[in-house]
Amino acid sequence: MASHNELGKKGEEIAVEFLVKNGYKILEQNWRFQKAEVDIIALKNDVLAIVEVKTRSTNYFGNPQDFVNSKKIKLLVEAINEYIISKNLDVEVRFDIIAIIKNQNSFKIEHLEDAFLHF
């Protein structure tokens, strides 16, 4: 596996641990619909959090969250519409980004709630 894929996988593991520690119930990981892949679908207090995880080894080229573009957002929204319908859910939906930057042997985690409101 390429090192950037390994870093991404590690980032998703860290994000899941972070969310669980903060009271979220993980419903799905790497859920797919058509061309979209949703990294994490989690539930907390009747809010369905759709979490895009971005992990980078440096922020030299920008913050991890800067790499979520409008095309990705559109795919995620379409996928989650399908998820909610197929699971017959009645919940509030929020799109979050967990941005992770690897610093030597540690990771800096930033949880951006309602992240797509800023696009």
Backbone as JSON, one array per atom type, in Angstrom:
{
  "sequence": "MASHNELGKKGEEIAVEFLVKNGYKILEQNWRFQKAEVDIIALKNDVLAIVEVKTRSTNYFGNPQDFVNSKKIKLLVEAINEYIISKNLDVEVRFDIIAIIKNQNSFKIEHLEDAFLHF",
  "N": [[0.85, -1.18, 0.0], [0.55, 2.23, -0.78], [2.36, 4.91, 0.79], [0.86, 7.25, 1.27], [-1.72, 6.25, 1.25], [-1.64, 4.59, 3.47], [-1.28, 6.51, 5.45], [-3.7, 7.87, 5.23], [-5.49, 5.83, 5.97], [-4.67, 5.42, 8.61], [-5.32, 7.93, 9.61], [-8.11, 7.85, 9.45], [-8.63, 5.85, 11.34], [-7.75, 7.16, 13.65], [-9.56, 9.27, 13.68], [-12.0, 7.89, 14.11], [-11.53, 6.84, 16.7], [-11.32, 9.29, 18.09], [-13.92, 10.36, 17.71], [-15.54, 8.4, 18.99], [-14.57, 8.6, 21.59], [-15.57, 11.06, 22.16], [-18.28, 10.71, 22.44], [-19.75, 9.83, 20.21], [-21.59, 7.5, 18.23], [-20.48, 5.14, 16.03], [-21.79, 4.47, 12.95], [-21.3, 3.71, 10.31], [-18.44, 3.01, 8.27], [-16.47, 4.06, 5.58], [-18.61, 4.02, 3.72], [-20.31, 3.43, 0.74], [-21.82, 4.93, -2.15], [-22.78, 4.95, -5.38], [-20.55, 7.05, -6.98], [-19.53, 8.09, -4.69], [-17.76, 8.01, -1.59], [-18.25, 7.76, 1.77], [-16.48, 8.68, 4.52], [-16.95, 8.42, 7.38], [-19.91, 7.73, 9.13], [-21.69, 8.88, 11.73], [-23.46, 8.98, 14.87], [-24.84, 11.21, 17.21], [-26.67, 12.36, 19.86], [-29.15, 12.44, 18.36], [-28.25, 13.6, 16.02], [-27.02, 13.16, 12.87], [-23.85, 12.75, 11.95], [-21.89, 13.38, 9.25], [-18.85, 12.54, 8.28], [-15.97, 13.68, 6.83], [-12.71, 12.72, 6.47], [-9.57, 14.14, 6.5], [-6.24, 13.7, 6.08], [-2.95, 14.7, 6.45], [0.61, 14.88, 5.93], [1.85, 17.21, 6.27], [1.16, 20.73, 6.53], [2.02, 22.33, 4.59], [1.18, 22.77, 1.95], [-1.32, 23.71, 2.39], [-4.18, 23.63, 4.63], [-5.58, 20.52, 5.76], [-8.42, 20.42, 5.49], [-8.85, 22.14, 3.41], [-8.81, 20.69, 1.13], [-11.21, 19.59, 0.48], [-13.45, 19.7, -1.95], [-16.01, 21.36, -4.0], [-17.15, 19.46, -5.71], [-16.76, 17.05, -4.32], [-18.31, 17.59, -2.07], [-20.87, 17.73, -3.22], [-21.17, 15.05, -4.1], [-21.13, 13.75, -1.61], [-23.44, 14.8, -0.38], [-25.46, 13.81, -2.08], [-25.08, 11.05, -1.66], [-25.65, 10.79, 1.07], [-28.29, 11.58, 1.16], [-29.44, 9.35, -0.08], [-28.69, 7.39, 1.8], [-30.12, 8.15, 4.12], [-32.77, 7.89, 3.21], [-32.8, 5.14, 2.52], [-32.38, 3.95, 5.0], [-34.49, 4.88, 6.37], [-34.43, 7.13, 8.15], [-34.98, 9.66, 10.61], [-33.54, 12.26, 11.29], [-31.43, 15.02, 12.27], [-29.02, 16.33, 10.03], [-25.55, 16.72, 9.72], [-22.61, 17.97, 8.26], [-19.31, 17.24, 8.72], [-15.78, 17.88, 9.04], [-12.88, 16.17, 9.78], [-9.77, 17.16, 10.36], [-6.48, 16.16, 10.1], [-3.13, 16.39, 10.98], [0.01, 15.04, 10.65], [2.62, 15.14, 12.9], [5.79, 14.44, 13.19], [5.89, 11.96, 15.43], [3.34, 12.26, 16.4], [-0.14, 13.3, 16.22], [-2.08, 16.0, 15.11], [-5.32, 16.95, 15.72], [-8.23, 18.32, 14.34], [-11.54, 19.08, 14.69], [-14.03, 20.0, 12.65], [-17.1, 21.13, 12.86], [-20.21, 21.21, 11.08], [-18.96, 21.88, 8.68], [-19.35, 22.36, 5.96], [-20.84, 24.61, 5.72], [-19.2, 26.69, 5.36], [-18.4, 26.8, 2.77]],
  "CA": [[0.0, 0.0, 0.0], [1.33, 3.46, -0.85], [2.44, 5.55, 2.11], [-0.24, 8.2, 1.48], [-2.9, 5.44, 1.57], [-1.45, 4.16, 4.86], [-1.52, 7.69, 6.28], [-5.14, 8.09, 5.2], [-6.12, 4.77, 6.78], [-4.34, 5.73, 10.01], [-6.11, 9.11, 9.94], [-9.49, 7.42, 9.68], [-8.63, 5.15, 12.63], [-7.63, 8.19, 14.69], [-10.83, 10.0, 13.68], [-13.0, 7.03, 14.76], [-11.21, 6.86, 18.14], [-11.65, 10.63, 18.56], [-15.37, 10.49, 17.75], [-16.06, 7.5, 20.03], [-14.17, 9.2, 22.87], [-16.39, 12.26, 22.34], [-19.68, 10.35, 22.59], [-20.41, 9.47, 18.96], [-21.74, 6.08, 17.89], [-20.11, 4.96, 14.63], [-22.76, 3.64, 12.24], [-20.69, 3.2, 9.08], [-17.13, 3.5, 7.83], [-16.22, 3.87, 4.16], [-19.88, 3.68, 3.1], [-20.27, 3.83, -0.68], [-23.01, 5.06, -2.97], [-22.35, 5.38, -6.71], [-19.15, 7.49, -7.01], [-19.16, 8.69, -3.4], [-17.4, 7.22, -0.42], [-18.37, 8.54, 3.0], [-15.49, 8.12, 5.44], [-17.56, 8.0, 8.64], [-21.26, 8.17, 9.45], [-21.79, 8.72, 13.18], [-24.67, 9.53, 15.48], [-24.72, 11.73, 18.57], [-27.82, 13.2, 20.24], [-30.07, 12.55, 17.22], [-27.62, 14.31, 14.9], [-26.22, 12.28, 12.03], [-22.65, 13.46, 11.53], [-21.24, 12.82, 8.07], [-17.5, 13.01, 8.56], [-14.91, 13.54, 5.84], [-11.43, 12.76, 7.16], [-8.45, 14.56, 5.65], [-4.99, 13.53, 6.81], [-1.77, 15.15, 5.7], [1.87, 14.81, 6.66], [2.27, 18.6, 6.47], [0.18, 21.7, 6.04], [2.8, 23.21, 3.71], [0.38, 23.11, 0.76], [-2.64, 24.12, 2.85], [-4.77, 22.82, 5.68], [-6.26, 19.34, 5.2], [-9.81, 20.71, 5.13], [-8.88, 22.9, 2.16], [-8.82, 19.75, 0.01], [-12.58, 19.14, 0.24], [-13.95, 20.63, -2.97], [-17.46, 21.38, -4.21], [-17.55, 18.18, -6.32], [-16.81, 16.07, -3.23], [-19.47, 17.95, -1.25], [-22.07, 17.33, -3.98], [-21.25, 13.59, -4.03], [-21.49, 13.37, -0.24], [-24.84, 15.15, -0.14], [-26.27, 12.83, -2.8], [-24.94, 9.76, -0.98], [-26.33, 10.81, 2.37], [-29.73, 11.56, 0.87], [-29.77, 7.94, -0.31], [-28.51, 6.68, 3.07], [-31.24, 8.5, 5.0], [-33.97, 7.28, 2.65], [-32.72, 3.68, 2.6], [-32.44, 3.55, 6.41], [-35.71, 5.48, 6.91], [-34.01, 7.89, 9.32], [-35.54, 10.99, 10.87], [-32.5, 12.88, 12.1], [-30.76, 16.2, 11.74], [-27.77, 15.92, 9.38], [-24.48, 17.72, 9.78], [-21.41, 17.54, 7.55], [-18.12, 17.63, 9.46], [-14.46, 17.48, 8.55], [-11.82, 15.99, 10.78], [-8.49, 17.44, 9.72], [-5.4, 15.58, 10.89], [-1.78, 16.63, 10.47], [1.02, 14.22, 11.34], [3.82, 15.86, 13.33], [6.71, 13.38, 13.59], [5.24, 10.77, 15.99], [2.04, 12.59, 16.96], [-1.12, 13.8, 15.27], [-2.9, 17.14, 15.54], [-6.68, 16.7, 15.25], [-9.15, 19.44, 14.39], [-12.89, 18.66, 14.31], [-14.78, 21.15, 12.15], [-18.51, 20.79, 12.77], [-20.92, 21.99, 10.05], [-17.86, 22.42, 7.86], [-19.74, 22.75, 4.6], [-21.46, 25.93, 5.76], [-18.15, 27.67, 5.04], [-18.05, 26.7, 1.35]],
  "C": [[0.89, 1.24, 0.0], [1.29, 4.17, 0.49], [1.32, 6.56, 2.34], [-1.54, 7.47, 1.8], [-2.84, 4.97, 3.03], [-1.74, 5.31, 5.81], [-3.02, 7.98, 6.35], [-5.89, 7.09, 6.06], [-5.89, 5.03, 8.26], [-5.17, 6.93, 10.47], [-7.55, 8.75, 10.24], [-9.62, 6.67, 11.0], [-8.6, 6.15, 13.78], [-8.95, 8.96, 14.81], [-11.93, 9.19, 14.38], [-12.77, 7.04, 16.27], [-11.62, 8.19, 18.77], [-13.17, 10.78, 18.72], [-15.98, 9.64, 18.87], [-15.77, 8.1, 21.41], [-15.04, 10.42, 23.19], [-17.9, 11.96, 22.25], [-20.44, 10.01, 21.32], [-20.51, 7.95, 18.84], [-21.44, 5.96, 16.39], [-21.1, 4.0, 13.99], [-22.14, 2.97, 11.01], [-19.29, 3.79, 8.91], [-16.97, 3.14, 6.36], [-17.48, 3.38, 3.43], [-19.9, 4.25, 1.68], [-21.66, 3.91, -1.29], [-22.56, 5.68, -4.29], [-20.88, 5.79, -6.66], [-18.64, 8.03, -5.68], [-18.73, 7.64, -2.39], [-17.44, 8.15, 0.78], [-17.44, 7.9, 4.02], [-16.15, 7.57, 6.71], [-18.98, 8.57, 8.72], [-21.43, 7.84, 10.93], [-23.03, 9.41, 13.71], [-24.35, 10.0, 16.9], [-25.91, 12.66, 18.82], [-28.76, 13.47, 19.07], [-29.55, 13.42, 16.09], [-26.75, 13.3, 14.17], [-25.04, 13.1, 11.51], [-22.0, 12.7, 10.38], [-19.83, 13.4, 8.1], [-16.54, 12.66, 7.42], [-13.59, 13.7, 6.6], [-10.35, 13.12, 6.16], [-7.19, 14.52, 6.5], [-3.83, 13.93, 5.92], [-0.53, 15.02, 6.57], [2.43, 16.2, 6.93], [1.14, 19.52, 6.02], [0.87, 22.71, 5.11], [1.98, 23.68, 2.51], [-1.04, 23.56, 1.11], [-3.14, 23.2, 3.94], [-5.51, 21.64, 5.05], [-7.67, 19.63, 4.72], [-9.93, 21.5, 3.83], [-8.98, 22.0, 0.93], [-10.18, 19.08, -0.2], [-13.19, 20.15, -0.73], [-15.46, 20.49, -3.18], [-17.96, 20.08, -4.86], [-17.7, 17.1, -5.25], [-18.03, 16.33, -2.35], [-20.75, 17.48, -1.92], [-22.25, 15.81, -3.91], [-21.68, 13.12, -2.64], [-22.96, 13.64, 0.06], [-25.76, 14.15, -0.83], [-26.24, 11.47, -2.1], [-25.73, 9.73, 0.32], [-27.84, 10.9, 2.2], [-30.2, 10.12, 0.68], [-29.71, 7.15, 1.0], [-29.72, 6.91, 3.99], [-32.54, 7.86, 4.51], [-33.94, 5.76, 2.84], [-32.82, 3.16, 4.04], [-33.68, 4.1, 7.11], [-35.42, 6.25, 8.2], [-34.73, 9.23, 9.4], [-34.59, 11.69, 11.84], [-32.05, 14.19, 11.46], [-29.44, 15.73, 11.15], [-26.78, 17.07, 9.43], [-23.26, 17.14, 9.06], [-20.18, 18.13, 8.26], [-16.86, 17.24, 8.68], [-13.58, 17.27, 9.78], [-10.51, 16.11, 10.02], [-7.38, 16.96, 10.64], [-4.07, 15.88, 10.2], [-0.81, 15.83, 11.33], [2.23, 15.09, 11.63], [4.78, 14.84, 13.93], [5.95, 12.17, 14.1], [3.87, 11.06, 16.6], [1.12, 13.15, 15.87], [-1.89, 14.96, 15.89], [-4.28, 16.95, 14.89], [-7.52, 17.96, 15.41], [-10.49, 18.95, 13.85], [-13.69, 19.89, 13.93], [-16.24, 20.72, 11.95], [-19.2, 21.72, 11.78], [-19.94, 22.64, 9.08], [-18.3, 22.94, 6.5], [-20.47, 24.08, 4.56], [-20.47, 27.01, 5.31], [-17.76, 27.66, 3.58], [-18.98, 27.55, 0.52]]
}
